[in-house]
Amino acid sequence: MEYTTEQLENVQKLASIFMKITDIALIIEVPPEQLRADIQADCTEVARRYKRGKALSKMELLQQEMSLAKVGSPLALENASKNLLNMEDDE
């Protein structure tokens, strides 16, 4: 399916606040099954925008967690260690 520039921007923005695909589809006015299939196709612009939105917010959360770890938050230190292990597993 072809998405407009506005729809693509909305997908990225809404994915960045971790909105469910069903709700994103409702807002951009496409069938949820279609949006889900296009995102799962992985080679589409809508999939790229969806994943980018999620990744950018995930980056912000990880940065906040790292800041807390640096000042000694026990939970943040534990989570930062887990994040490092996950990162190394993905290399």
Protein Blocks (a to p, Z undefined) as FASTA:
>chain_A
ZZdfklmmmmmmmmmnopafklmmmmnopafklmmmmmmnopafklmmmmmmmmmmmmmm
mmmmmmmmmnopaklmmmmmmmmmmmmmmZZ
